[in-house]
Amino acid sequence: MAISAVMPVFARTDIVFDRGEGAWLIAADGRRFLDFAAGVAVNSLGHVHPHLVAKLKEQADKLWHCSNLYRVAGQEKVAGRLVANSFADTVFFCNSGAEAMECALKVARRYHQAQGAKEKHRVITARGAFHGRTLATISAGGQEKHLEGFAPKVEGFDQVALGNLNEARAAVTSQTAAVVVEPVQGEGGILPCDPDYLRGLRAMADEFGLLLIFDEVQTGMGRTGKLFAYEWSGVTPDVMALAKGLGGGFPVGACLATERAARFMTPGSHGSTFGGNPLAMAAADAVLDVMLAPGFFEGVNAAAAKLWLGVRTVAAKYPKVFAEVRGKGLMIGLKCVGPNGDMVARLMANGLLTVAAGDNVVRLVPPLIIGDAEIKAAVAIIEKSAAELAAA
């Protein structure tokens, strides 16, 4: 059988979506689906948000790309806004979460090696983590299902148990440069880190002279109810990777860092052809316009509270279908008793799009702009699907 023109690396569902409206996707055959997958937590403001569309169209009529050989006004504006609203002093723009993580890892190595510590290159990561699909980031994540067939594993990563500070401390050696963690593991199964654990990692990094890197590719840009998930713990990293919701659906990633961490990232040390082009910056700037407006996060947290209440009520009613509800904000994991793939398929058949995650979890990551009607509809579909599986 001949290989398809599109490389078959995805097990795609046989459906084509023609257009979107807010929290809804409409298939080419006219079927409507409530989108609680949001492009895997990417469509942070839903589909065809009018402000994003207007700003992107405005930029498209002026300039698409000019390269990083020259100043890009949009980069300067968006970087300034990210710096003003975070721990960071400087930002590198790229195209994806994996690229943002690659930059973060390079920042960590260069920070030490530029100061003469040539041996410092190892990075402590958490088992079950997901940091991207490049050779370095699948090695950082350490999951066998992602590493299979891509040997040898990139050297320099030490996996420890998520949440176990003693194990993390025991993994520190004279070669350790940094520690990386997702404040909420996404692909791993929607597993939030305890704030005390994150504070412990910060203290550990300070004690041993390491850089603390947060992977907020999925948790950043409002997903947990604050602009960045680290804000809930009061812990600030030295470096942070962003992507997904930053462009509201347009491919854009960013690596944020303190001046201390990034001071050796000088001309020629890193780069990107497409990263931070005018179109991407117009999209990111428009997303920030919406998210930084007064009352936005109050709305996100109010919606999250209503969705959590509905989902928990359904889970309590069907303990033979759902084992646990966990997560933070509008990043909710339903741990299933039966195969999570069965629940994802059943929910879709009933009109709700979700995403499977590790540890037998169904991921709910809806657009941050959902209202009462969408929440009510989603909870009803979850209850209907649970009832059907319970009766099967």
C-alpha positions as CSV (number, residue, x, y, z in Angstrom):
1,M,0.0,0.0,0.0
2,A,1.5,3.4,-1.0
3,I,2.2,5.9,1.7
4,S,-0.1,8.8,1.8
5,A,0.9,12.2,0.5
6,V,0.6,13.5,4.1
7,M,3.2,11.6,6.2
8,P,1.1,9.2,8.3
9,V,2.5,10.1,11.8
10,F,-0.9,10.9,13.2
11,A,-3.8,8.5,13.8
12,R,-6.3,11.0,12.5
13,T,-10.0,10.9,13.1
14,D,-11.9,10.8,9.8
15,I,-13.4,14.2,9.9
16,V,-12.6,17.5,8.2
17,F,-13.5,20.8,9.9
18,D,-14.5,23.6,7.6
19,R,-14.9,26.5,10.0
20,G,-15.1,27.6,13.6
21,E,-17.3,29.9,15.6
22,G,-16.1,30.7,19.2
23,A,-16.1,27.4,21.1
24,W,-17.6,25.5,18.2
25,L,-16.2,23.7,15.2
26,I,-18.3,22.9,12.1
27,A,-17.4,19.9,9.9
28,A,-17.5,20.0,6.1
29,D,-20.6,17.8,6.3
30,G,-22.4,20.4,8.6
31,R,-22.0,18.6,11.9
32,R,-21.4,20.9,14.9
33,F,-19.0,20.0,17.7
34,L,-18.4,21.8,21.0
35,D,-14.6,22.2,21.0
36,F,-13.1,21.4,24.4
37,A,-9.8,20.3,22.7
38,A,-9.1,23.8,21.4
39,G,-6.4,22.6,19.0
40,V,-4.7,20.9,22.1
41,A,-5.0,24.0,24.3
42,V,-4.0,26.3,21.4
43,N,-7.2,28.2,20.5
44,S,-7.2,30.1,23.8
45,L,-9.7,32.6,22.6
46,G,-11.8,30.2,20.5
47,H,-12.2,30.2,16.7
48,V,-12.2,33.4,14.5
49,H,-12.1,35.7,17.5
50,P,-13.0,39.1,15.9
51,H,-10.1,41.0,17.5
52,L,-7.5,38.4,16.4
53,V,-8.9,38.2,12.9
54,A,-8.9,42.0,12.5
55,K,-5.4,42.4,13.8
56,L,-4.0,39.6,11.6
57,K,-5.8,40.9,8.5
58,E,-4.4,44.4,9.2
59,Q,-0.9,43.0,9.4
60,A,-1.3,40.8,6.4
61,D,-1.9,43.8,4.3
62,K,1.3,45.4,5.4
63,L,4.2,42.9,5.9
64,W,4.4,39.1,6.4
65,H,8.1,38.4,6.8
66,C,11.4,40.3,6.8
67,S,13.7,38.0,8.9
68,N,15.6,38.7,12.1
69,L,18.4,40.4,10.2
70,Y,16.4,43.6,11.0
71,R,14.5,45.0,13.9
72,V,10.9,43.8,14.1
73,A,8.6,46.3,15.7
74,G,6.0,43.7,16.7
75,Q,8.7,41.7,18.5
76,E,9.7,44.7,20.5
77,K,6.1,45.4,21.5
78,V,5.1,41.9,22.4
79,A,8.4,41.2,24.3
80,G,7.8,44.4,26.2
81,R,4.3,43.3,27.2
82,L,5.5,39.8,28.2
83,V,8.3,41.2,30.3
84,A,6.0,43.8,32.0
85,N,3.6,41.0,33.0
86,S,6.1,38.3,34.0
87,F,9.3,37.5,35.9
88,A,11.4,37.9,32.7
89,D,13.7,40.5,31.4
90,T,14.1,39.3,27.8
91,V,12.3,37.1,25.3
92,F,13.3,35.0,22.3
93,F,10.6,34.3,19.7
94,C,10.2,31.0,17.8
95,N,7.5,29.0,16.2
96,S,6.6,26.2,18.6
97,G,6.8,24.8,22.1
98,A,9.5,22.4,21.3
99,E,11.6,25.3,19.9
100,A,10.9,27.3,23.0
101,M,12.2,24.4,25.1
102,E,15.3,24.0,22.9
103,C,16.1,27.6,23.5
104,A,15.6,27.1,27.2
105,L,18.0,24.2,27.3
106,K,20.6,26.1,25.3
107,V,20.3,29.0,27.7
108,A,21.0,26.7,30.6
109,R,24.1,25.1,29.1
110,R,25.5,28.4,27.9
111,Y,24.9,30.1,31.2
112,H,27.3,27.7,32.9
113,Q,29.7,27.0,30.1
114,A,30.3,30.6,29.3
115,Q,31.4,31.0,32.9
116,G,34.0,28.2,32.5
117,A,31.9,25.3,33.9
118,K,32.3,23.3,30.7
119,E,31.1,20.1,32.4
120,K,27.7,21.5,33.3
121,H,25.1,20.2,30.7
122,R,22.8,17.7,32.5
123,V,19.2,18.6,33.2
124,I,16.9,17.1,35.7
125,T,13.4,16.4,34.4
126,A,10.2,14.7,35.7
127,R,9.0,11.3,34.6
128,G,5.8,11.5,32.6
129,A,6.8,14.9,31.3
130,F,6.3,16.1,27.7
131,H,8.5,18.8,26.3
132,G,8.2,18.4,22.6
133,R,9.1,16.2,19.6
134,T,12.7,17.1,18.8
135,L,15.4,14.7,19.6
136,A,16.5,16.7,22.6
137,T,13.0,17.3,23.9
138,I,11.8,13.7,23.6
139,S,15.0,12.8,25.5
140,A,14.1,15.4,28.2
141,G,10.6,13.9,28.5
142,G,12.0,10.4,28.6
143,Q,8.9,8.5,27.6
144,E,9.6,5.3,25.8
145,K,6.7,5.7,23.5
146,H,8.2,8.8,22.1
147,L,11.8,7.5,22.1
148,E,11.1,4.2,20.3
149,G,13.0,4.1,17.0
150,F,14.9,7.2,17.6
151,A,18.0,5.9,19.4
152,P,20.4,6.9,20.7
153,K,18.7,9.0,23.3
154,V,20.2,12.5,23.5
155,E,22.6,12.4,26.5
156,G,22.2,14.8,29.4
157,F,18.8,14.2,31.0
158,D,18.1,12.7,34.3
159,Q,14.4,11.8,35.0
160,V,13.1,11.8,38.6
161,A,9.6,11.3,40.1
162,L,7.3,14.3,39.8
163,G,6.7,15.8,43.2
164,N,9.6,14.0,44.9
165,L,12.0,16.7,46.0
166,N,14.3,14.3,47.8
167,E,14.8,12.4,44.5
168,A,15.4,15.6,42.6
169,R,18.0,16.7,45.1
170,A,19.7,13.3,45.0
171,A,20.0,13.6,41.2
172,V,22.1,16.8,41.4
173,T,25.8,16.3,40.4
174,S,28.7,18.5,39.5
175,Q,27.4,18.2,35.8
176,T,23.9,19.5,36.5
177,A,23.0,22.7,34.8
178,A,19.2,23.0,35.3
179,V,16.0,21.5,36.4
180,V,12.8,21.5,34.2
181,V,9.2,21.1,35.3
182,E,5.7,21.7,34.0
183,P,3.6,23.4,36.7
184,V,0.9,21.1,35.5
185,Q,1.9,18.0,33.5
186,G,-0.3,18.1,30.5
187,E,0.4,15.1,28.2
188,G,1.4,13.2,31.3
189,G,-2.2,13.2,32.6
190,I,-3.1,16.7,33.9
191,L,-1.0,16.4,37.1
192,P,-0.6,19.7,39.0
193,C,2.5,20.3,41.0
194,D,2.1,21.1,44.7
195,P,3.2,24.7,45.3
196,D,5.5,23.5,48.1
197,Y,7.2,21.2,45.6
198,L,7.8,24.1,43.2
199,R,9.1,26.2,46.1
200,G,11.4,23.4,47.0
201,L,12.7,23.2,43.4
202,R,13.4,26.9,43.5
203,A,15.3,26.6,46.8
204,M,17.2,23.6,45.4
205,A,18.2,25.5,42.2
206,D,19.4,28.4,44.3
207,E,21.4,26.2,46.7
208,F,23.2,24.3,43.9
209,G,23.5,27.2,41.4
210,L,21.2,25.7,38.9
211,L,18.7,27.4,36.5
212,L,15.0,26.6,37.2
213,I,13.1,26.2,33.9
214,F,9.3,26.1,33.7
215,D,7.7,24.5,30.7
216,E,4.5,26.6,30.4
217,V,3.9,25.7,26.8
218,Q,0.4,24.4,27.8
219,T,-0.2,26.0,31.2
220,G,0.8,29.5,30.1
221,M,-1.4,32.2,28.6
222,G,-4.3,31.9,31.0
223,R,-4.9,28.2,30.9
224,T,-4.9,27.8,34.7
225,G,-6.7,31.1,35.5
226,K,-3.7,33.4,35.7
227,L,-1.6,34.6,32.8
228,F,1.1,32.1,33.9
229,A,0.7,29.1,36.1
230,Y,3.8,29.9,38.2
231,E,1.9,32.8,39.6
232,W,-0.3,30.5,41.8
233,S,2.8,29.2,43.7
234,G,4.6,32.5,44.1
235,V,7.7,30.8,42.6
236,T,9.5,32.5,39.7
237,P,11.7,30.5,37.3
238,D,14.9,31.7,35.6
239,V,13.7,30.6,32.2
240,M,10.2,29.7,30.8
241,A,8.9,28.2,27.6
242,L,5.6,29.4,26.1
243,A,3.7,28.6,22.9
244,K,0.2,27.1,22.3
245,G,-2.2,29.8,23.5
246,L,0.2,32.6,22.9
247,G,-0.8,33.0,19.3
248,G,-4.5,32.0,19.7
249,G,-4.0,29.5,16.9
250,F,-1.2,31.2,15.0
251,P,2.1,29.3,15.3
252,V,4.3,31.2,17.8
253,G,6.5,30.2,20.7
254,A,8.6,32.2,23.1
255,C,11.4,31.6,25.6
256,L,11.4,34.1,28.5
257,A,14.4,34.5,30.8
258,T,15.9,36.8,33.4
259,E,18.8,39.0,32.5
260,R,21.1,36.8,34.7
261,A,20.1,33.6,33.0
262,A,20.3,35.0,29.4
263,R,23.2,37.3,29.7
264,F,25.5,35.0,27.6
265,M,22.9,34.6,24.8
266,T,24.8,37.0,22.4
267,P,24.6,37.5,18.6
268,G,25.1,34.2,16.8
269,S,24.4,32.0,19.9
270,H,20.8,31.2,18.8
271,G,18.4,32.1,16.0
272,S,15.3,31.4,14.0
273,T,14.3,32.3,10.4
274,F,10.6,32.5,10.9
275,G,10.5,33.2,14.7
276,G,8.7,36.4,15.7
277,N,7.7,37.4,12.2
278,P,5.2,40.3,11.8
279,L,2.2,38.0,11.4
280,A,3.0,36.0,14.5
281,M,3.6,39.1,16.5
282,A,0.3,40.6,15.4
283,A,-1.5,37.5,16.6
284,A,0.4,37.4,19.9
285,D,-0.2,41.1,20.5
286,A,-3.9,40.7,19.8
287,V,-4.1,37.8,22.3
288,L,-2.5,39.9,24.9
289,D,-4.9,42.7,24.2
290,V,-7.8,40.4,25.2
291,M,-6.1,38.6,28.1
292,L,-4.7,41.7,29.8
293,A,-8.0,43.6,29.6
294,P,-9.7,44.2,33.0
295,G,-11.9,41.3,34.2
296,F,-10.6,38.7,31.7
297,F,-9.2,36.3,34.3
298,E,-12.1,36.8,36.6
299,G,-14.2,35.5,33.8
300,V,-11.9,32.6,33.2
301,N,-11.9,31.6,36.8
302,A,-15.7,31.9,37.1
303,A,-16.1,29.7,34.0
304,A,-13.6,27.2,35.5
305,A,-15.5,27.0,38.8
306,K,-18.8,26.2,37.0
307,L,-17.2,23.6,34.8
308,W,-15.4,22.0,37.7
309,L,-18.7,21.8,39.7
310,G,-20.5,20.2,36.7
311,V,-17.7,17.7,36.0
312,R,-17.3,16.7,39.6
313,T,-21.0,16.2,40.0
314,V,-21.0,13.8,37.0
315,A,-17.9,12.0,38.1
316,A,-19.4,11.4,41.6
317,K,-22.6,10.0,39.9
318,Y,-20.6,7.6,37.7
319,P,-17.7,6.2,39.9
320,K,-17.5,3.2,37.6
321,V,-16.7,5.5,34.7
322,F,-14.6,8.2,36.2
323,A,-11.9,7.5,38.9
324,E,-10.8,11.1,39.5
325,V,-11.1,14.7,38.4
326,R,-7.9,16.8,38.6
327,G,-6.2,19.8,37.1
328,K,-6.2,23.6,37.5
329,G,-8.4,26.3,35.9
330,L,-9.6,25.3,32.5
331,M,-7.1,22.5,32.3
332,I,-9.1,19.5,33.6
333,G,-8.3,15.8,33.5
334,L,-10.9,13.1,33.8
335,K,-9.2,9.9,34.8
336,C,-11.2,7.0,33.4
337,V,-11.9,3.6,34.8
338,G,-12.2,2.1,31.3
339,P,-10.0,3.0,28.4
340,N,-9.8,6.8,27.9
341,G,-9.9,6.3,24.2
342,D,-13.5,4.9,24.5
343,M,-14.6,8.0,26.4
344,V,-12.9,10.4,23.9
345,A,-14.7,8.6,21.1
346,R,-18.1,8.5,22.9
347,L,-17.8,12.2,23.7
348,M,-17.1,13.0,20.1
349,A,-20.0,10.9,18.9
350,N,-22.2,13.0,21.2
351,G,-20.8,16.3,20.0
352,L,-17.9,17.2,22.4
353,L,-14.2,17.2,21.3
354,T,-11.6,16.4,23.9
355,V,-8.0,15.1,24.0
356,A,-6.6,11.9,25.4
357,A,-3.6,12.2,27.8
358,G,-1.4,9.9,29.8
359,D,-2.5,7.9,32.8
360,N,-5.8,7.1,31.1
361,V,-7.0,10.7,31.3
362,V,-9.4,12.6,29.1
363,R,-8.3,16.2,28.8
364,L,-10.7,19.1,28.8
365,V,-8.9,22.3,27.6
366,P,-11.7,24.5,26.2
367,P,-11.2,28.1,24.9
368,L,-10.9,30.5,27.8
369,I,-13.9,32.5,26.5
370,I,-16.6,29.8,27.2
371,G,-19.8,30.9,28.8
372,D,-22.6,29.3,30.7
373,A,-24.3,27.9,27.7
374,E,-21.2,26.0,26.5
375,I,-20.4,24.8,30.0
376,K,-24.0,23.5,30.4
377,A,-23.9,21.8,27.0
378,A,-20.5,20.2,27.7
379,V,-21.5,18.8,31.1
380,A,-24.7,17.4,29.6
381,I,-22.7,15.6,26.9
382,I,-20.2,14.2,29.5
383,E,-23.1,12.9,31.6
384,K,-24.8,11.4,28.6
385,S,-21.6,9.7,27.5
386,A,-20.9,8.4,31.0
387,A,-24.4,7.0,31.2
388,E,-24.0,5.2,27.9
389,L,-20.6,3.7,28.8
390,A,-21.9,2.7,32.3
391,A,-24.8,0.8,30.6
392,A,-22.7,-0.8,27.9
